[in-house]
Amino acid sequence: RLLQISAAAGSFYQHLLLSGEAGVAGRGSLRKRGYEGETVRAFGLGFAPEARGALEKHLAEKKFSNSDVRQSGLVRPDKQERGYYELFRNRLLFPIHDLQGRIVAFGGRVLDDSLPKYINSPETMIYHKGQTLYGLYQARDAMRHNGEALVVEGYFDVLALHRAGFSGAVATCGPALTGDHARLPKRSADK
């Protein structure tokens, strides 16, 4: 069920980025960095709107229960514990895929200088950041073909390297490189 929720959220966010009015700022930000539709589609990038409740409403229309949505980590209890708020608002979103290509989490980046610059999904039953590399699903074939993997720090680093022809680039989902991270590319690359 969590995989289904993540997939529905990913589709929702990508639709907003590619064609929604709320995604204008996200599209502009990506264009400034030199990213167009091909990269956006290949990595499934999306945009979370500023409006509260947009994702919750979308997921409710898809018949997902509030309990399951809370377990996904996409909503969090507010500080007064009277309700919930969406984790990602007014952020460019980077879906994080497992080795089968299923969305298991998201990383979100602000478009301005506000902090925190990045917010990542919390760990859930389907996502363990110390065991997941961003872009591994997209990089596997190139890694097998070239026998090499490039492990970098961030989402935009991966996108930039793919755009420059280094399709075997992946990134940690946070600042730490774990032993599990180091083992993941070894399945497809010698170096």
N, C-alpha and C positions, 0 to 999 in steps of 0.2 A: 504493500500500500504506500509506503514511503517513497519507493521508486516511482510509482504512478503520480504521486503528488509533485515530486521533483520534476518529472517530465512535463506535467501540466503547467507548473510555474515557469519552467524554461521556455515553453511555447508562448506563454503569456508575455513574458519579459521580452522575448525576441520580436514578437509581433509589435509591441510598443516601440521598440527601437527602430525596426525597419519601416513601419508605416504609421504608427500612432502619433497623434499631436503631442502627447507627453514625451515622446522620444526625440523631439527636435534638438534639444540641447545635447543629448547623447550622440546623435548623428553628427552634429557640429564638432563635438569634441574629438570624435574618431577621425573625421575629415582633416582636422588640424594636425593630427598625428600621422596622416597619410594612409589611413585604413578605409577601404571601401567595402562593398558588398561581399566580395569573395572571401576575405578573411573573416568578416563578421559571420557569414553563414558557416564557414568551415569549423569555427570554434563555437558557434551558437550564441554569440554575444547577445546581451539583452539590456534593457533599461527598466529600472524600478521607478515608478512615478512618485512624486512628492505626496500625492493625495493619499490620505490614510484610508485603509479598507479596500483598496482596489484589488489587491491579490486575494484577500479573504473572500470578497464577493465573487471573484472569478472561480475560486476553488469550491465555494459553496454551490455555485451553479453547476459545477462538475460532480456534485454529490459527495464530496469528501467531508468527513465529520470534523467538527472542531477539535476533537481529541487527537485525531490523526494529524491534522495540520499543526497542532502544537508540538507533537512528537517530531515533526519534520525539521523543527528549528527555524522555520520561516517566520514565525510569530513568537513574541516573548511577552511575559506578563509585565504590565507597567509597574512603576515603582510603588504605587499605592495598592497594587494587586487587586484593582477593581475591573481590570479588563486586559486586553492584549493589544500590542502594536506590532506592525510588520518590521522585521529586522532591517530590510533593505528599503530605503526611501531616497529618491533623487540620486541614484547611483547607477553607474555603468556596471553591468554584471557579466562575470566570467563564469559560465557553468563549468563545474569540475566533473569529469566523467570517470567511470570505472573502466576496466579493461574491455568490457563488453559494449562500451559506448553509452551507458546509461548515466544520466545526471544523478550524482549523489550529493552534491553541495554546490554552493556559489561563493564567489569572492566578489565584493562590491567596492568600487572606487568612486569617491566624490569627484565632481566636475570642477570644483573650485578649490580654494586653499583651506577649507574647513577640516577639522580633525574629529575623529580619526580619519586618515586618508583612506585606509582600507578597513573593511569589516569582512570577516569570513564566517561562513556557517559554523555553528557549533558541531561538535562531534555527535553523531547519532548512531543508530544501529547499522546504517548503511555507509557511514562516512567516518573514517579515522585519518586525520590529517597527517599523522606520522607514517602512514602506510599508503599515501596517495600522492601522485605527482600530477600537477596540472599539465595537460597537453600530451600525456603518455598515450592516450587512445589515438590521437591524431599523429603522433610521432612514430608509432610502432613500425609501420612499414618502412619508413626511411631508415630507422635504426637497424632493421634487419638487412636492408639493402646495403647500407654504408658500413655497418658494423660499429658505428659510433653513436654515442649519446652526449649531448651537452646539457648539463644540469645548471640552471641559472636561478636567480632569486625571485623574479616576479612575473606576473601575467603578461605585462607589456613587453618584457624581455623575450618571452617565448614568441609572442606575435611578431616582434621585430625580426627575430632570427628566422622564423618561417618565411616571412616576407622577403628576406634577403637570400633565401635558398638553403638555409640550414634547417631542414625539416625534422631533424632528430633532436630538437630542443624541447626540454621539459623544465618545470619549476617546482620547487617545494611549495606547499600550501601553508606558508608561514616562514619565519626566519630560521628555523632549525633544520639541519640535515640529519636524518636518523639513519640507523643501519638498515631499516626496512626500505627507506628511500634509495639507498645506495644499491640494494639488491634488485629493485624493480627493473632498471634498465638492463641489467646483466642478462635478463631473459632474452633480450633482443639484440644486444650489442656487446662486443668484446672490449671496447675502449670507452 
